[in-house]
Amino acid sequence: MAITVNLYYKGANGNAKKFMEEMEKSGTVAAIRAEKGNLRYDYFFPANDPEAKSILFLIFESES
């Protein structure tokens, strides 16, 4: 079973994009992607709101 989490956040004056860039640069995104069960962690930019970002994060839950 996969769980999908969509997180929408905003940052005025390009701060949302700066946040995304810092997450990449700091290695945080790589660490999240390397977590056991992680299927996908990506950023998406809505066409109708250039300041908003959406993170799609999928986790595979194994049966225990």
N, C-alpha and C positions, 0 to 999 in steps of 0.2 A: 504494500500500500504506500502511495506517495502522498505527502502533504505539501500543498502549495501555499506559500505566504507571499502576498503582494503588499509592499510597504510603499506608500506615497509620501514624499516629503518635498518641502519647498525651501528655497533659499533666495532671498532678494539679491539682486546685483551679481548674479552668477555664483553665489555661495553654494548652491546645491551641487553645481559642477565641480567647484573647488573641493567640496567634501568627498565626492566620488574620486577625484584625482588623488587626494591624500590617502584615502582607503587603499587605493592601488599602490601608491608609492611606499606606504608604510609596511606593506606586506600583509595587511589584515585580510584583504580579499583572497590572497593566495592561501592563507591559513584556513579561512572559511571553506574554500573549495577543496582543501585537502582533508577536511573532517570526514570521518567515517560516515557513510550513508548519504553524503552530499551528492546530488545528481546535477545540480545547476545553481549558479549564482550569477546573475547578470543584471545590468542596468539597462533601462529602456527610457527613452525620452519621448513623452507625449507630443504629438505634432501640434496640438492646440494650446500648449502651455510650455513655452521654452524654459521657464524657471523650475518646472516640476520634474521630478525623476521618479521612476518606479523601479523597485528592486524585485526581481523574481527569484525566489529561493526555494528550491525543491529538496526535500529530504526523503530518502527511502527508509522506511521503518521495517526492519527485519523482524520476522516472527521469533519470539523467544519462548 
